Amino acid sequence: MSDLATLEHSESSQPLALTALILSIVGRNLLIPNTAVAELIAWQPVDDLPGGVQKKDGLVGRIAWRGLQVPLVSFEVLAGDAEPDVTEATRIAILNSLDPSAGLSFYAVLLQAIPRPVQINASLQTVSQNPRPGEQQLVQLDGQLLAIPALEELEQTLIRSRLQQRF
Protein backbone atom coordinates (compact mmCIF):
# COMPACT_ATOMS: atom_id res chain seq x y z
CA MET A 1 0.00 0.00 0.00
CA SER A 2 2.98 2.31 0.42
CA ASP A 3 3.01 2.93 -3.34
CA LEU A 4 -0.02 5.19 -2.83
CA ALA A 5 1.85 7.36 -0.39
CA THR A 6 5.22 7.51 -2.12
CA LEU A 7 5.01 8.08 -5.85
CA GLU A 8 8.16 8.83 -7.81
CA HIS A 9 8.82 10.72 -11.01
CA SER A 10 9.77 8.88 -14.19
CA GLU A 11 12.93 9.63 -16.15
CA SER A 12 10.97 12.02 -18.40
CA SER A 13 10.01 14.10 -15.32
CA GLN A 14 6.35 13.24 -15.85
CA PRO A 15 4.67 12.20 -12.61
CA LEU A 16 3.77 8.55 -12.47
CA ALA A 17 0.07 7.96 -12.14
CA LEU A 18 -1.46 5.12 -10.21
CA THR A 19 -5.01 4.06 -10.82
CA ALA A 20 -6.79 3.64 -7.53
CA LEU A 21 -10.31 3.13 -6.25
CA ILE A 22 -12.18 5.09 -3.63
CA LEU A 23 -14.20 2.63 -1.54
CA SER A 24 -17.21 4.18 0.12
CA ILE A 25 -17.77 3.22 3.75
CA VAL A 26 -19.62 4.98 6.56
CA GLY A 27 -17.49 7.67 8.20
CA ARG A 28 -14.42 7.81 5.96
CA ASN A 29 -13.69 6.53 2.47
CA LEU A 30 -10.80 4.20 1.69
CA LEU A 31 -8.19 4.51 -1.06
CA ILE A 32 -6.72 1.33 -2.54
CA PRO A 33 -4.95 0.39 -5.78
CA ASN A 34 -7.44 -0.90 -8.34
CA THR A 35 -5.41 -4.11 -8.64
CA ALA A 36 -6.41 -4.99 -5.07
CA VAL A 37 -10.01 -5.60 -6.16
CA ALA A 38 -10.71 -8.97 -7.78
CA GLU A 39 -14.42 -8.33 -8.32
CA LEU A 40 -17.31 -6.15 -7.23
CA ILE A 41 -20.52 -7.99 -6.43
CA ALA A 42 -24.02 -7.09 -5.32
CA TRP A 43 -25.09 -7.52 -1.73
CA GLN A 44 -25.93 -11.08 -0.77
CA PRO A 45 -27.04 -12.71 2.46
CA VAL A 46 -24.17 -13.24 4.87
CA ASP A 47 -23.54 -16.51 6.69
CA ASP A 48 -22.82 -16.30 10.41
CA LEU A 49 -19.26 -16.36 11.63
CA PRO A 50 -17.85 -19.69 12.72
CA GLY A 51 -17.45 -20.15 16.48
CA GLY A 52 -14.40 -18.49 18.00
CA VAL A 53 -14.23 -15.64 15.49
CA GLN A 54 -14.92 -12.23 16.99
CA LYS A 55 -16.63 -9.28 15.32
CA LYS A 56 -14.23 -6.86 16.99
CA ASP A 57 -11.70 -7.94 14.37
CA GLY A 58 -13.94 -6.41 11.71
CA LEU A 59 -15.43 -9.71 10.62
CA VAL A 60 -19.19 -9.63 10.17
CA GLY A 61 -19.74 -12.95 8.42
CA ARG A 62 -18.78 -14.91 5.37
CA ILE A 63 -20.12 -15.10 1.87
CA ALA A 64 -20.06 -17.63 -0.93
CA TRP A 65 -18.05 -16.47 -3.93
CA ARG A 66 -16.95 -18.67 -6.84
CA GLY A 67 -17.24 -21.82 -4.76
CA LEU A 68 -15.26 -20.38 -1.84
CA GLN A 69 -16.31 -19.28 1.63
CA VAL A 70 -14.85 -15.77 1.87
CA PRO A 71 -14.66 -13.77 5.12
CA LEU A 72 -16.58 -10.47 5.00
CA VAL A 73 -15.01 -7.47 6.72
CA SER A 74 -16.58 -4.19 7.75
CA PHE A 75 -14.12 -1.34 8.25
CA GLU A 76 -16.82 0.37 10.30
CA VAL A 77 -16.86 -2.55 12.77
CA LEU A 78 -13.05 -2.69 12.73
CA ALA A 79 -13.01 1.00 13.76
CA GLY A 80 -15.35 0.23 16.68
CA ASP A 81 -18.57 1.50 15.10
CA ALA A 82 -21.81 -0.38 14.54
CA GLU A 83 -22.26 -2.58 11.49
CA PRO A 84 -23.77 -0.39 8.75
CA ASP A 85 -27.28 -0.95 7.48
CA VAL A 86 -27.75 -2.66 4.14
CA THR A 87 -29.28 -0.38 1.49
CA GLU A 88 -29.90 -0.55 -2.25
CA ALA A 89 -26.42 0.87 -2.77
CA THR A 90 -24.62 -1.70 -0.59
CA ARG A 91 -21.97 -3.66 -2.47
CA ILE A 92 -19.24 -6.15 -1.66
CA ALA A 93 -15.70 -5.85 -2.99
CA ILE A 94 -13.70 -9.06 -3.22
CA LEU A 95 -10.08 -8.20 -2.49
CA ASN A 96 -7.00 -10.11 -3.57
CA SER A 97 -4.75 -11.11 -0.71
CA LEU A 98 -1.31 -9.50 -0.62
CA ASP A 99 0.22 -12.91 0.13
CA PRO A 100 -2.02 -15.80 -1.00
CA SER A 101 0.64 -18.33 0.06
CA ALA A 102 -0.10 -17.40 3.71
CA GLY A 103 -3.42 -19.23 3.50
CA LEU A 104 -5.87 -16.52 2.47
CA SER A 105 -6.41 -15.87 -1.23
CA PHE A 106 -9.42 -13.54 -1.09
CA TYR A 107 -11.58 -11.68 1.39
CA ALA A 108 -14.56 -9.39 1.05
CA VAL A 109 -15.19 -5.83 2.20
CA LEU A 110 -18.61 -4.31 2.82
CA LEU A 111 -19.14 -1.09 0.83
CA GLN A 112 -21.84 1.57 0.82
CA ALA A 113 -21.61 2.33 -2.92
CA ILE A 114 -19.90 1.35 -6.13
CA PRO A 115 -16.15 2.21 -5.97
CA ARG A 116 -15.00 5.28 -7.90
CA PRO A 117 -11.80 5.14 -9.96
CA VAL A 118 -9.28 7.94 -9.52
CA GLN A 119 -5.81 8.73 -10.87
CA ILE A 120 -3.24 9.31 -8.15
CA ASN A 121 -0.05 11.27 -8.79
CA ALA A 122 2.57 13.07 -6.74
CA SER A 123 -0.02 15.63 -5.56
CA LEU A 124 -1.38 13.14 -3.01
CA GLN A 125 -0.79 14.67 0.43
CA THR A 126 -0.40 12.85 3.71
CA VAL A 127 -2.38 14.09 6.70
CA SER A 128 -0.99 14.15 10.24
CA GLN A 129 -4.32 13.19 11.82
CA ASN A 130 -4.32 9.83 13.64
CA PRO A 131 -5.81 6.94 11.65
CA ARG A 132 -8.56 4.75 13.10
CA PRO A 133 -8.11 1.01 13.71
CA GLY A 134 -7.77 -0.70 10.32
CA GLU A 135 -6.23 2.36 8.70
CA GLN A 136 -2.54 2.70 7.90
CA GLN A 137 -2.41 6.34 6.87
CA LEU A 138 -4.65 9.29 6.09
CA VAL A 139 -4.23 11.23 2.86
CA GLN A 140 -5.90 14.12 1.13
CA LEU A 141 -6.82 14.02 -2.54
CA ASP A 142 -8.62 16.91 -4.23
CA GLY A 143 -9.78 18.19 -0.84
CA GLN A 144 -11.18 14.82 0.24
CA LEU A 145 -9.85 13.02 3.33
CA LEU A 146 -9.22 9.34 2.54
CA ALA A 147 -7.78 6.45 4.51
CA ILE A 148 -5.28 3.95 3.19
CA PRO A 149 -6.32 0.72 4.89
CA ALA A 150 -3.83 -1.43 6.79
CA LEU A 151 -4.43 -4.45 4.56
CA GLU A 152 -1.40 -6.44 5.78
CA GLU A 153 -2.58 -6.22 9.39
CA LEU A 154 -6.14 -7.05 8.39
CA GLU A 155 -5.02 -10.09 6.43
CA GLN A 156 -2.94 -11.34 9.37
CA THR A 157 -6.04 -11.05 11.59
CA LEU A 158 -8.08 -12.99 9.02
CA ILE A 159 -5.41 -15.68 8.80
CA ARG A 160 -5.38 -16.06 12.60
CA SER A 161 -9.18 -16.36 12.53
CA ARG A 162 -8.96 -19.01 9.83
CA LEU A 163 -6.58 -21.01 12.00
CA GLN A 164 -9.24 -21.00 14.74
CA GLN A 165 -12.13 -21.94 12.44
CA ARG A 166 -12.10 -22.73 8.74
CA PHE A 167 -13.96 -20.32 6.46
Residue pairs with C-beta under 8 A, 6 or more apart in sequence:
1 32
1 33
1 136
1 148
1 149
1 150
1 151
1 152
3 18
3 33
4 18
4 20
4 31
4 32
4 33
4 120
4 124
4 139
4 148
5 124
5 126
5 137
5 139
5 148
7 15
7 16
7 18
7 120
7 121
7 122
7 124
8 16
8 122
9 15
9 16
9 122
10 16
15 121
15 122
15 123
16 121
16 122
17 119
17 120
17 121
18 33
18 119
18 120
18 121
19 33
19 34
19 117
19 118
19 119
19 120
20 31
20 32
20 33
20 34
20 117
20 118
20 119
20 120
21 31
21 32
21 33
21 34
21 36
21 37
21 115
21 116
21 117
21 118
22 29
22 30
22 31
22 115
22 116
22 117
22 118
22 144
22 146
23 29
23 30
23 31
23 32
23 93
23 109
23 111
23 115
24 111
24 112
24 113
24 114
24 115
24 116
25 74
25 75
25 76
25 84
25 110
25 111
25 112
26 76
26 81
26 84
26 112
27 76
27 79
27 81
27 132
28 132
28 135
28 145
28 146
28 147
29 144
29 146
29 147
30 75
30 135
30 146
30 147
30 148
30 149
31 118
31 120
31 139
31 141
31 146
31 147
31 148
32 95
32 148
32 149
32 151
34 117
35 96
36 95
36 96
36 151
37 93
37 94
37 95
37 96
37 115
38 94
38 95
38 96
38 106
39 65
39 93
39 94
40 91
40 92
40 93
40 94
40 114
40 115
41 65
41 91
41 92
41 93
41 94
42 91
42 92
43 86
43 90
43 91
43 92
44 63
44 64
44 92
46 60
46 61
46 62
46 63
46 72
47 61
47 62
47 63
47 64
47 69
48 61
49 55
49 59
49 60
49 61
49 62
49 165
50 62
50 164
50 165
50 166
50 167
51 165
52 161
52 164
52 165
53 59
53 161
53 164
53 165
55 77
55 83
56 77
57 78
57 157
57 158
57 161
58 73
58 74
58 75
58 77
58 78
58 134
58 154
58 157
59 71
59 72
59 73
59 74
59 77
59 158
59 161
60 72
60 73
60 74
60 77
60 83
60 110
61 71
61 72
62 69
62 70
62 71
62 72
62 167
63 69
63 70
63 72
63 92
63 108
64 70
65 94
65 106
65 108
68 105
68 106
69 166
69 167
70 94
70 106
70 107
70 108
70 167
71 104
71 107
71 108
71 158
71 161
71 162
71 167
72 92
72 107
72 108
72 109
72 110
73 107
73 108
73 109
73 110
73 154
73 158
74 83
74 84
74 109
74 110
75 109
75 110
75 134
75 135
75 149
76 82
76 83
76 84
76 110
77 83
78 133
78 134
78 154
79 132
79 133
79 134
79 135
80 132
80 133
84 90
84 110
84 112
87 112
89 112
89 113
89 114
90 110
90 111
90 112
91 111
91 112
91 113
91 114
91 115
92 108
92 109
92 110
92 111
93 108
93 109
93 111
93 115
94 106
94 107
94 108
95 106
95 107
95 108
95 109
95 151
96 105
96 106
97 104
97 105
97 106
97 107
97 155
98 151
98 152
98 155
99 155
102 155
102 159
103 159
103 162
103 163
104 155
104 158
104 159
104 162
107 154
107 155
107 158
118 141
120 141
123 141
124 139
124 140
124 141
125 139
125 140
125 141
126 137
126 138
126 139
126 140
127 138
127 139
127 140
127 145
129 138
129 145
131 137
131 138
131 147
131 150
132 147
134 149
134 150
134 153
134 154
135 147
135 148
135 149
135 150
136 147
136 148
136 149
136 150
136 151
136 153
137 147
137 148
138 145
138 146
138 147
138 148
139 145
139 146
139 147
139 148
140 146
161 167
